[in-house]
Amino acid sequence: MSSFPLRKFSTAGGPNDLLAAQIHNRRANDRAIIENPLGEPWFLWKKRFNTDIAAYFNDDELEQDVQNFAELYLPHVEFAKVLRAARVAKDIRLYDEVSRSSDPHMGEDLPVILTPQEKRFLKRERDVVFSERGMRKVIITVSLAALLQGFVQSSFNGASFYSEEWGLTEDSTWKLGGTNAAAWFAAALVGCPLSLPINYYYGRRGGLIVASVFLFTSSVAAIFAENWTALLLIRIVNGLGMGVKAVSTPILASETAVGFWRGSAILAWQLWVAFGIMLGFAFNLLFTTAASDRITLGLIQGAPLVPALALFFMAVFVCPESPRYHLQKGPNYSPEKAYMILRQLRNTELQALRDMYAVYKSIEQESMGAAMTADSRAHLNPGFWWTIHDFLLAFRQLFQQRRLYNALISAATVNVAQQLSGVNVFAFYSTELVRDVRDSDVSVAHMDSHIKPMAYSLGFGAINFLFCLPAVRSIDTLGRRRWLLMTLPFMAIFMLGAALSYNIQDTSNRTGIVALFLYLFAVAYSPGLGPIPFTLASESFPLSHREAGTAWPISTNLFFAGLLSMLYPAIRDDENGLGDGGSLGLFAGLNVLAFILVFFLVEETKGRSLEDLDLVFAVSKRRFMSFQIQEYLPWFVRRYILSKDEPPPELYHDYIWGPWKRVSDNTFSPPTRNLETGSCVRIAPEAPPDSPDLMMPPPVMTSGPVEMPATLPRRLAPPAYY
C-alpha cells in the first residue's frame, strides 16, 4: 500500500463508489487491465464478478455527471453537445470503427450519429500525424525551443576550441571542464526545479518566455566575456534558461497533442535539437573566417541570441497555452479557457468537448483524496508558501506511490542512459577528439586545424538530424521501448569500433575511421535514445505531479551531462586517464548496461492518452519484470531463434484499443445494445469471460472501506461537485 497518510471512507453507495474504484485501479493495477473509466457498462462486471459495484458509468449516470459538469464548468456550451461528446468518449473504440466503415448506415442505431466531417476527422486523428491544424503552432514553438538548445550546445563545443581566448592553457583541464559543466549543473540543480513555480504561475508558455529571456541575456553577455571566470557566471545564467525550457517544452507538446501521435509531437524536440547542432556548427565554420580568433569566439558564443529572440516572440504572440494547465487548480484555473484552447487545437467541436470531459474526469480521479480532506484550502489558490509546500509534497510522493515511482524509474532510467551512452562526448568535445587524432602526429596549418574538426562536427549534427526523421511516425507505431531495444546494441557495437580504431597506427587513416564509427553511432542513436528520454519524462506522470515528475528525470539527465562535460577531459587524458580509446570503450560497456535496464524497467507508452498511462504505470514493476523473464524472453527465443510462429504474449488486458478485428475485416460483429442500460457495447477481450484471471474478484470491488490518501497537493484539486 501507499505510505501516504491515510483516511478511510465508506463505499456503501453513491457516486463516490465509482470514483473510489477508479482511483484505486489507477494507483495499483494488479490485474494489468487497461480500461476506459467511462466505458464498459456495469452489467458486464455483474455478469463476470457477481457484484453490482463497478468502476464504470451506465448511461443514466453518465448523463447526470455530464449535466453537473456542463452546468458548473461549460455553462455557455449546449448541454446536448457536451453529452454527445461524452458518449463518444465513453465508447471511443466503437465510434472509431463507425468512422472507418464504408457503410454509410453504420452506427445509425447509436446514441450519437456522427456527421461526415466528424467521421473524417476522427479517422484522420488516429491515422495521420499532426492532422490537427491547431497543433502546427505548438510544433513550430517546440521546434524553435529545440533549435535554440542545439545552437547553445554547438556554441559550447565551438567555444572550447578557442579556450586560450578565455585565458586557459593546455594544463587548465579542470577549469575548461568546469566552465562547460556550469550550465548543465545550473540547469539540473536550479533551472529544472525553478520550472515548477514558473509553470504554476505563468504556464508552459510562460516557462518558454522566461527561458528565452535567460538565454538571450546570457548569449549577449557571452560575446563580451574576456576570461573564464566571467564566462562561468554567464554559463550559470544560461543553464537556468536551459533547465526551465527543458521541462516546459516537452510538457507543452505532450499536453496539447492527441495521444495517438504524442510521441511524434515531443520528438520535434530531439529532431530540431539535432538540426540546431548542425546549423550551429555550420555557422561556427562560417565564423572561422573572421579577422581574429577573438571575433570568431564572440560570434560563436552570441549566435544563440537569434533563436532565443524568435522563441520569445513565438511564445508571446503565437503559441497557445496547454489546455490542461487551465484545468489545474491555481491562479489561472479556467475550464472556459481550456475549452477555447482545445477548440483551436482540435479539428471539430466534438473532439474538443470529448477531450475536455475526458481530461476533467481524469483530474477528478487524481484529486479525489484532496477532495475528501477537511483542509478548507484544498480548492483555493493557497498562496506562494503553500504552493512551495505542495511542490515539495509532490516531489516526496514521487517515491511513495506505485504509479508515480514506476513512472519515475522508467523515465529516469532512459534519461541517465542517454548521457552514459557517450553521445555527448562527440556533442561537447568532437572538435577536441578529431583535432587530437590528427594533430598528435601531423602538422597542419592553424586555420586547417580549426576547420576540419568543425566539419566533422557538422557531419555529426547532420546525421543526427537526418536519422531522427524515421522516428517521426514510428515512435508512435513501432513504439518507444522497441526503438530503444533495437538501437542500443548497435550503439554499443559502433562505440566499441570507435574505441578500437584508436589502435590504428596509420594516423592518416585514423581520423576518418574514428569519425565513421561515431557517425554510425549517431545513426543508431538518433531514432532511439535521442528523442525518447524527454518523451517519457513529459508523458509518464499524471497532471497532479507532471511538473515535478518531468523535472526529476530531466534534471538527472542534465546533471549527468554536467558530470560528463566536467570529467571527460580528465577521463580521456592519456597520462592520468583512460585515453580516447579507453574512454569510448567505457561508454560501449555502459550502452550494454542500458539495454539490460531498458528491457527490465521501461514500459511501452505508445498510443495511450496521458490519462490511460495511469493504468500502465500502476502495474507493479515486479510483475513487469517477471513477465519479461518468464513470458516475453522465452517467446522471443521460440519466435526468432527456433522460428516458431507464435503470437507475442501480452502483459496488459486492453479493453480500449485491444486486438479486435475491424469492420473492414468482415468478421467484426455489429454493435450490440445492452437492454438493461441502453448503452452500446462490444465485447471482445483477449481472454474469454470465464478466464481465471478475469474471474478473480478485482481489487476495486469491495464492500469495506477503501484506503485513500488524505493529502494531495491542494493546487491540483478541481472543485468537487458530488
N, C-alpha and C positions, 0 to 999 in steps of 0.2 A: 504493500500500500504506500501511498504518498506520505512523506514526512511533514506535510503541511499541518498547521493547527487545524483540527477537525471540529465540525459541529454536525449533529445528526438532525435529520428531518424525516418525516414520515412520507411514504409513497402510497398511502392508503387510497388516494383517489385524486381526481382533478388533473388539470393540465401539467402540474409540476411532476406527476408520474412520468409523463412523456419526456419532459426536459431532463429529469434526473437520469432516465435510461440513456438518452442520447449523450449526455455529458460523460457518463461513466464509460460508455463504449469508446469515446474519443480520448480517453486517458488510459485505458487498459483494455486493449482489443485482443483478448486472449484467444478468440476463435478466428482471428485474422479475416474478418468479414468486412468488405468494402461496400457500404450501403448508402443510399440516399435517405437522410432522415425524414424527408417529405414523401418518400417513395412508396414501397410496398405497403398495402393496407394491413390492418391488424388481423384480419381473418386468416391470412396465411400463417401468421405466427400462432394463432389459436389452434389451427389445424396441426401444426408441427410440434408445438410445445404444450398444448393443452392448458393454455393460460390466456387471460384477457388483457394482461398488461403488455404493452408493446412500445417500441420506440418509433412509431410511425403515426402520421395523421391519416384519418379517414376523411372523406370529402366534407362532411359537416364540420369537423374540427378545423380543417384547412380553411374553409370559408369564414368561420368565426375568427380564426387567427389573422387572416388577411384583412378582415374588416377592421379589427383593432389596429393592425399595423398601418393601414391606409388612413384611418381617421387621425391617428396620432402623428404620423411622420410624412405622409404624402397627401394632405387634405385637398390639394389643388389638382390631383390626378383622379380621374374617374375610377370608382371602386371596381367596376366591371373590367377595366383594363388591367388593374393590379391583380385581380382574381384570375383573369385569363393567363397572365404571365406566371403566376404562382402554380397554376395547374400544369403548365408546360415544364416548370422546374421540377414538379413532383414526379412527372412521368417523362423525364427528359429523353430517355432511350426510345420510348415509344414514338414521340414526336420527331425524333431524328429519323426513325425508319419511315414515318409518313412523308417527311420532306424528301426522302430519297426514292420513294416509289414512283414508278412510271404510270401507275393507275391514278387518274385524277379523282376518283371517288374514294381512294384510300383515306381512312380517318374521318369520314363524314359522320360516323356514329359516336365520335369522341366529344367530350365537353368543349374542346377548343377546335374550331375549324380554322386552319391556317390559310392565310392568303397566299397567292402565288409568289409575291415578293418575300414574304416571311419564309416560305419553304426554300426559296433560292438562297437566302442569306443564312438560314440555319444549316443548310448543306455546305455552303462555302466556308462557314465558320469552322467546320471540322476538317475540311479538305484543303483549304487554300491558306498558305502562310500570309499573315498580315492582310487578311481580306477586309478588316475593319478600317475604313478610311480615316477615322479619328486617331488611330494608333500611329499614323505616319509622323505627326508632330512629336510624339513621345520618342519614337525610334530615332528621329533626327537629333533630338536633345541628348538622348543616351549616347548616340554616336559621337556627338561633339564632346561630351564629357570624357569619353574613352579616347578620342583623338588627342585631347589635352593631356591625358595620362601618358600616352605614347610619346608625345613631344617632351614631357618632363623627363621620362626615362632616357630618351636619346640625348637630351641635353646634359644629364648627369654623366652619361657614358662619354660623350664627346669632350666635355669639360675636363674629365680625368686625364685626357691626352695632353692637356696644357697645364698640368698641375704645377709646373715650375712658375707659371704666372701667378699662382697663389702664394708663392714663397716657399713651396715644398721641394725637397730634394729627393733623390732616389732612395735615401735612407729613411724617409718620412712615411714608411708604410702604414703605421697605425694612424697617423694624422689623416692620410688620404682615405683610409677605410672609415675612420670615424666621421669625417666630413660627409662622405657619401651615405653613411648609415644614419646620420642625424635625422634626415627627412623621414625615413622609414620608421625609426623609433618614435618620433613625434606623432606620426600618423597612427601607429599602433597603440601607443600608451595614452595619447591625449585626443587626437583627431577622431578616432572611432568612437570612444565614449562621449566626446563632445557632440557627436551627431544625434544622440538621444534627445537632449533638451532642444536642440535646434529643430529636429524633426517634429517634436511635440508642439512647440510654439509656432513654428513657421512652415511646417510641412516638408514634403520631399523636394518641391521646387525651392523652398526657402533654403534647404540644405545645399542645393546646387548653386544658388546665388551667393551664399556665404563662402562656399568653396572657391568659386570663381574669383571673388574679391581677394581671398588669401593668395591664390596662385598668381593673379595679375600683379599684386603688390610685390610679392617675393621675386617674380621674374624681372620686374623693373629694377628692384634693388640689386639683384644679382649682376646686372650689367655693370654696375659701378663698384662692385666688391673688389678690393685690392689685395686682401690677404685671406688666409684660410680661416681665421677666427671670425671675420665678418661673414664669410660665406657659410660657416657653420650655423650662425644665428639665422641667416636668411633661409637656409635649408630647413630649420625647425619650423619657421612660419609656413614654408612650402608644404611641409609634412602635415600641418594642421588641415590645410585645404585638401590634401590628398586623402586623409582619413575620413573627413566629412563626406567628400564626394564618393569615396569607395563604398560607403554604406548607403547613402541616399540614392545613388543612381540605380543599382540593381533592384532596390526595393520599389522604386517608381516603375521600372519596367515590369516587374513581376506582378504588381498590384493592378496594373492597367490592362495587361494582356489577357486574352482568352486562354483558359487552362490548356487547351489542345496545343497551343503554339507558344506557351510561356517561355520554354527553353530557347526558342529561336529569338524571342524578343530580348532576353537577357544576354544571349550570345552576341548581340550587337556590341556589347561592352568589349569582349575579347577581340572581336573582329576589327574594331576600329582602334583599339589599343595597338594591335599589330600594324595597322595602316599608319597610325601616328608614329610608331617607331620607325617604320620605313621612310615616311615623309620627313621625319626629324633628321634621320641620317642623310637623306638627300640634301636637306638644307645645310647640314654640317659640312658635307662635301663642298657645297657651293661657297660656304663661308671661308673655307681654307684659302680661297683666292684673295682674301682681304690683304691690305697692305702690311699688316703686322699680326703677330700672334695675339697681342692684347686685344685688337679689334675683333679678331676671329672668336676669341673666348667670350667677349661681350655679346656678340651676335648669337652664339650658341646658347648662352645662358638666358638671353632675353627672348628667344624665339617662342616659348610657350605663352607669352602675353597675348599673342594674336588669337589663338583658340580660346584662351581664358575670357577675353573680351566678347568673343562670339557666343560663348556659353552663357555669359551674363545676360546678354540681350535676348537670347533664345528662351532662357528660363523665366525672365521677367515678362516678356511680351507675347510669347507664342505657346509654350508648353502648358498643357492642362495639369492640374493637381491630381493626385491619386484620389479616386472616389472613396476608397477605404479609409483614407486619412480623415475625411469628413464624417465618417461613421464611428471613428474612435473618439471616445469622450475626452473633451479638452476644450481649450479656448476657441477652437474653430469647428466644433461639432455642429454639423448641419446636414441632416438627411436630404433636404431640398437641394443643397449644393452638390451632394454626392450624386443624386439622380440627374441633375443637369449635366454633370461631367460625363456620366455614363451615356447620356443621350448623344454627347459629342463623340464618344469613343466607339459606340456600337452602331450598327447599320440600321437597326429598327427599334422602335419603341418597345416592342415585345422583348427583345433581347436585353435592353437596358433595365426594364422592370423586373425581368426574370433574375438577372444578376443582382439587382438591388435587394430583392427579397431573400435570395439565397445567402448572400453575404450577411445580411442582417440576422438571419436565423443562426448562422454560424457564430456571429459575435454574441448573440444571446446565450448560446451554449457555453462559449468561452467564459463569459462573465457571470455565470449562474451563481457561483459561490459568493461573489461580491454582492449580487442582488439580494442574497439572503442574510448578509451580515447586518448587524444593528448599527453600524457606523453611518451616521447621517451624512458624512462627507462622500460616501461611496459614489453618488451620482452627480457630484458637483465638480467644478474646476477648483481643486483644493489649494491652489497657490504654489509658489515656487518650491518651498522646502518640502511640502507634502509630495510634490512631483518628484523631487530628487529621491525622497524616501521610496517612492514607488519604483523608480528606476533600479535602486539598489535591491529592492524586493524582487523585481523581475530577474535581475542577474542571479540572485540566490536560488530562485525557483528553477532556473535552467538546470541545476544539478540535483533537484529534488523530485521532479515529476517525470515518470517514464516517458511520456510523449515528448517532453522537452529535451531530456538528456539523450534520448535516442537520436533526435534530430541534431543535437549538438555534436555527438560523436561522429555522425556521418559527415556533417559539414566541416568540422574541424579536421577530420582525417584527410579529406581531399585537399583542403587548403594548405595543410602542412606538407602534404605530398607534393604539391605544386612547387614549393620552394626547395624541398630536398631533392627534387628531380634534377636540379642543376641548370634549369633553363635560364635563370637569371645570371649565371656565370657568364654566359655569352651576352645577355642583355646589358649587364653592368660593365663587364670587363672584356668585351670582344676586341676592342682596339688594343688592349694590353696583350691578350692571348696571341692574336695574329701578328702583332708587331714583334713580340719577343721571339716567336718562331722564326721570323725572317731576320730580324736584326741581330740575333745571337751570333751569327757567323757571316752574315752578308752585309757589306757596307752599301748603304743606299743614301740617296740624296735626302735632305731634310724634308722637302715637300713630298717626295715619294713615300717617305715613311709615315706621313700623315694620311695621304690619300688612300693608299692600299688597304690599311686596316679599316678605314671608314667604308670603303667599297665592300669589303667582306661583311661589315655590319649592316649595310644597306641590303645586301642579298639575304641576310638572315631575317630582317624585318619583312622583306617582300615574300619570302617563303612562308613565314608565319601568317601573313595576311591571306595569301592565295589558298593555303591548305586549311585555313579555317572555314572557307566557303562551303566545302562539302558537308559541314555540320549544321548549316543554317536550317535545313529542314529535318535532317536525320537525327538531330539531337532530340526531336520530339517523336520520331518514328522508331528509329533504332534504339534510342534511349541513352540516358546519361551513363548508367552503370556499364552497359555493353561497350560503349565507346571507350571507357576507361580500361576495361579488361582487354580490349582488342589492341590498344595502343601502348600500354605500359611495357609489355615485353619487348616491343621494338625499340622503345626509348632506351631501355637498359642495354640492348644489343648495340645500338648506334653510339651511345655514350661510351661503352666499353671499347668500341672500334676507334673512337677519337682518342681515348686514353692510350691504347696500344700504338697508335700512329706516332706518338712522340718517341718511340724507339727507332724510328726510321733514321738512318744515318745521313741519307742524302737530303741535305737541307733545302735543296732547290725544289724537291717534291713534297717535303713535309707539310708546308703551309697549305697547299691545295688539298691534301688528303685529310688533314685535320678539319679543315673547313667543310669538306664534303660530308664527313661523318656528322659534324654539328648541324649541317643543313638537313641531313636525313633525320637527325634527332628532332629538328624543328618540324619536319613533315609529319612525324608521328605525334608530336606534342600538340600541334595546332588544333585538330578537331576534338581532342580528348581532354587532357589535363589543362589545356589552355582555357576554354570557356566554362568548364563545368564547376570548378570551385566556387566562383561567385554566383553561379546559377543556383547551386544547392544552398549556399548561405542565405540567399534572399528569399527562397521559396519554401524552406523547410519548417518555418516557425509560424505559429498562429498569430493573428493580428495583435493579441494581447501581449505577446513577447517578441514581436517581429524586429523592432529596433535593437533590443538587447541581444536577441538571438543572432541577428545578422552581424552585429558589431563584433561579437566574440570571435567567431572563426575568421572574419576578415582582419580583425586586429591581430590574431595569431599569425595569419598569412604575412601581414606587413612586418610584424616583429621578426619573424624568421628571415624575411627579406633584408631587414636591417642587420641581423646577425651575419647573414651571408655576405652582405656588402662590406661589413667591417672586418670579418675574419678571413675572407677568401684571399686577400693579398698575402696574409701570413701563412695560410694553408698551402698556397702554391709556391711559396718561397723555396728555391732549390736547395738552400743550405740548411734551414731550420724546419722546413715543412715537407710536404709530400711531393712537391714539384707539380708541374702542369699535368703530366700523365697520371701520377698517383691521385691527385685531387679529382680528376674526371673519373678515374676508376672507382673512387669512393661513391660518387654520385650514381654510377651504374649499379652498384650494390643497393643503394637506397631506393632506386626505381623498382628493383625486385621486391624489396620490403613493402613498398607502396602497393604493388599488385596484390600481395597477400592481404594487406589490411583492407583494401577496397573489396576484395572477394568476400571477406567475412563480416564487414562492418557497414557497407554502404548500400542502402535500399534504392530501388528504382522509383523515380517520381514522375516519369513522363505521362502525359495525357490526363493528369489529375488536376482538378481545381485546387486552389490553395486550401480550401476548406476540407476537401477529401483527404488531403495529406495527414490530417489529424489521425485518421484511421490507420494509415500506413505506418506512421511512427509510433502508434500506440501498441503495436505488436512487440513483444519483448525481444531484446537483442539476442538473448539466449536461444529463443525459438528460431529466430532468423539464422543464426549461425548453425544451429543443429540441422535446419533444412538444407543449407548449403553443403554440409558434410554428408548427411545421411541420404539425401534425395537428389539434389542437383548434381553433385560431383559424380556419383555412380551413373546417373543418366548420361552425363557428358561423355564418360568413358564408353558406355554402351553405344551411344549415338555416333560419336566421331572417331572412335578408335576401333570398336568392334563392328561398326557400320550397321547397327540395328535401327530400324525405322520406328522410333517410339516418340510419342508427343512429350514435350517437356513437362516436368512436374510443376504444379502451381502452389505457391505458399498461400496466396490470398483467394478467398471466395468472393469474386467480384459480381455484385448484384446491380452495378450501374452500367459498366461497359464491358461486361464479361464476354466470353467467346460464344455468342449467339449467332445464328445464321440470319442473314438479312433477307428482306423481301425479294431482292433480286436473285436469291438462290432458289426460289420457287419451292423451298421446303420450309419456309418460315411461317409459323402458324399465325393466323389472323389474331388481332387483339380480342381478348375476352373480357366481358364485363362482370364484375363482382355484384351479384344481385343483392347482397346484404348492405354494401356501402355505396354502390353506384359508380365506383371508380373502375377505370380500365386498367387491366394488368396483363403482364406477360410473364409466365413462369418458365424459366429456363436456366436454373442454376447448374454449375459444373457438377455438383454432387446431387444424387437423387433425393427426394424428400425423406426417404427412410434411411438416409446415410447416418451412421452412428455419430459422425461429427455434428450433423445438423440436429440430431435428436437429443443431444446433450442439452440440459437446461442452461440457457445462456445466462451469463452473469448479470445482465440487465433486468432479468425477470425475477423480481424479489418482492415479497410482501413485508419484509422487515425494513428497518431503517437503512438508508444509504449514506455512506460517509462522503461528505463533500468538504472541500477546503473552505474555511471560513474567511480566508484572506486572499484576495486578488488585488492587483493594482487598481486603486479607485478610479484612475483616469480612464480605465478601459471599459467600464460598465455602462452600457446604454440603459436608459430608463426602462424598468420592468413594467409591463402592463398587465401581468397576471396578479 
